[in-house]
Amino acid sequence: MQLTKPKTLGDLKSRNSRLPTVREELRHNLISKLKSGEELFPDLVGYSSTVKPDLINALLCGHNMIFLGERGQGKSRIIRNLTQLLDEEIPAVAGCPIHDNPFQPICADCKEKLQKLGDNLPLEYVTRDRRLVEKLATSDVSTADLIGEVDPIKIADGRHLDDESSIHFGLLPRANRSIFAINELPDLAEKIQVAFFNIMEENDLQIKGFPVRLPLDILLIATANPEDYTNRGRIITPLKDRFDVQIRTHYPKQQNHEIKIMEQESRFIELEGIEAYTPPFIKEILAEITFQARKSTSINQHSGVSCRVSIRGFEAIHGSALRRCLTTGEAKRVPRISDIEMVFPAITGKLEMEYDVEDRTETELLADLSKRAIKTVFNKYFKLDQLASIIQSFETGLQVTASQFQPSREYSQIFDAVPGLADAVQKLVDPTDPAASASAIEFIFEGLHLSNRINRDVVNEEIVYK
């Protein structure tokens, strides 16, 4: 039989002598999951032996954390995953903007209510999704945003400026008994960093010259780019010292991790009547484009190459395949090599070019990266001597036309004309599937071209292999 939730402080006292702090709550729930063998944070891909152990240790210690990493490394996702370790809901003083602990209220209004009502103090319940407060640090963030400000309406009601109850609380006090996360910490103005540090370290703040002491119960988390965080003058030393642990994030180190993130995070297009399939080599090419970008000297590596490059590229290539299906009437969308160029607009803005690179456009750079990626993946699947009969067919005059909007069935006619092609396609996909076979044929021919074994011309938006 499920007990009803306590509605007053007296009801709560009959079941609990105290409520845990947010750090105790996180630690208790973490320990329970560790003992049960439950997998922690399963959607944090590629961090099992690096970030996750550091994160678990920090939570067990009750540490304030800062995550250092370039953009697109899942720092915000890590923070949002921490809410899984909070209780489903917690009791708080009803109507309190800072979710006061009914056993030990810290704001003036709640203290007054407790004194008047005693055990009849009414309660409300705060769900875990309301217990994460996030703020993006920008140069225009004010003390009022972060800490609070005098409420003119309360002053108009007759309260005094030096009355603590006249304060309209900012984001930090409203994160009481919760997790407070501030993204891009070094972008905070120095005077805001000082106020931020003061409430973390001393539990006090000043509003309009009036000091207020608030012993807030908060787990504090921040994120920053390592270059900004380590640069002198971007962050005050006392604030840096307040963070108990630094955890370094990173990009996926293995291609299969990049692919898993790509699949996990993509906003996949579903359309009734059109089946979707992505050949493994297409996923590998998209992931390899990102890996090549992370090694390119033409791209600013301090800024980073986000996992969103792969994610948005995956979405874009499927968008191109869907358009082909709508144009040709096919019922199965399978991305091809001829769709790769449609990926470029989706990822161009995510790459920051170096200022001193040779004179070429972002599109030219992406075309070069995609060629390297295709060649790398092609070499994984084939050795040239395995495709000797296909190469010989081209040497004796074979020409094949391919294009983004060419129907898949037209590619199937090539099987009989090119000895060995069916066997090569079978290494990649089901050769009886026209759409998948068309994708595989384009991949094989493009790989042979990039291996300097066949020529490739573009004529009237069609690709001619010869």
C-alpha positions, 0 to 999 in steps of 0.5 A, a space after each residue: 500500500 502506497 503511503 500518501 505524501 506528507 502535506 505538512 512539516 508535522 507529517 514529514 517529521 513523523 517519517 523523517 528526522 532530517 532531509 539529505 543535502 543535495 550532495 548526500 542525495 546524489 551520493 546515496 543514489 549513486 552508491 545504490 546504482 553501483 551496488 546493483 550493477 546498473 550501467 551509469 549514464 549509458 548515453 555518454 559514449 566513449 567515456 567509460 574509461 576516461 570521464 565516467 570514472 572521474 565523474 563518479 569519484 567526484 560525486 562520491 566525494 561531493 565535489 564541485 566540478 568543472 568540465 574542460 573541453 572543446 565544443 561538441 564533447 557532450 559537456 551539457 549532456 553530462 550535466 543533464 545526466 546527473 539529474 538521474 541521480 536525484 530523487 524523483 521529488 523532494 519536499 519543500 516549503 510551499 510557495 518558496 522560490 528557493 525550495 527551502 528545506 522545511 526542517 531548516 529554512 534559510 530565507 526570511 519569509 520561510 523562517 517567519 512562516 515556520 515560526 508562525 505555523 510550526 508543524 502546520 507549515 505546508 509543503 510542496 514537492 519539487 520534481 528532479 527535472 526542476 532541480 537543474 538550473 543552467 546558465 550560459 555565461 556571457 559578458 552581459 550577465 548581471 549580478 541581478 541575473 545571477 544573485 538577485 535584486 531588490 524587488 520594487 513591488 515589495 518595496 511599494 508594498 511597504 518593505 524596506 531596502 534593508 529587509 531581506 524579504 524584499 529581495 527577488 532572488 536570482 538564478 543561483 539562490 533559486 538553485 538551492 537544494 539543486 544542481 547549478 550549472 554555468 556554461 562557458 565560465 570564463 566569459 563571466 565579467 570579473 565583478 560577477 565572478 567575485 559575486 559568484 565566488 562569494 556566495 559559493 565560499 562565504 554564503 553571503 551576498 550584497 544587494 544594493 549594499 545590504 549584506 545577506 547571508 544564505 547558506 545555500 545547498 548547491 552542487 556547482 558545475 561549470 564548463 569551459 574551453 581549456 584555452 579560455 580557462 587557462 589563459 591568465 585574466 579570463 577567470 579570477 584565481 579564487 573562483 578557480 580554486 573553489 572548484 574541487 575537481 577538473 574533468 577533461 572531456 574529449 572527442 571520440 577516440 574510436 570511429 564506432 563511438 563517433 557513429 554511435 553518437 551520430 545515430 543516437 543524436 540525429 533527428 532522424 526523418 521518418 516518412 510513411 511509405 519510405 523505408 530508410 537504410 544506411 550502409 555501414 560504409 556511409 556511416 564510416 565515411 561521415 565519421 571519417 570526415 569528422 576525424 579528418 577535420 580534427 587532424 586538418 591543419 587548415 582547421 582551428 583545433 583550439 576551437 574544435 570539431 564538434 560531434 555535431 559535424 557527424 550528426 548534422 551530416 548524417 541528417 543532411 545525407 538522409 535528407 538528400 536521399 529522401 528527396 531522391 525518393 520523392 523525385 523518383 518514386 522509390 520506396 527505400 532511401 539509401 544515401 549514396 556518394 553522390 549525396 555527399 555534397 549535400 552534407 557540406 552546407 550542414 557542417 560548413 558553419 561548424 568548422 573554424 578555418 585557420 587565418 593563415 591557410 592557403 587560399 581556398 573556400 570551406 567547400 573546397 576544404 570539405 570536398 578534400 576531406 570527404 575524398 580522404 574519408 572515402 579513400 580511407 574507408 574504401 581501403 578498409 574494404 578492398 584491395 585493388 587486386 580484388 577489383 582487377 576485373 572491374 578496372 579491366 572493364 573500364 580500361 576496355 572502354 566501359 563508361 558509367 554515369 551516376 547522379 544524385 537523382 538517378 533511379 536505383 534500378 538503372 544501376 542494377 543494369 551495370 551488374 551484367 556489364 561489369 564482371 566481378 562487380 556483383 561480388 564486390 557489392 556483396 561485400 558491402 550490401 545485399 546485391 538484390 536490394 537495388 537502392 543499397 546496390 546503387 550506393 555500393 556501386 557509387 562507393 566502389 567506383 569513387 574509391 577506384 577513382 581516388 585510387 587513380 585507377 579510373 577517371 571521373 568527369 562531371 558533365 551537366 551535374 552527372 558523374 561519368 566514370 571511365 
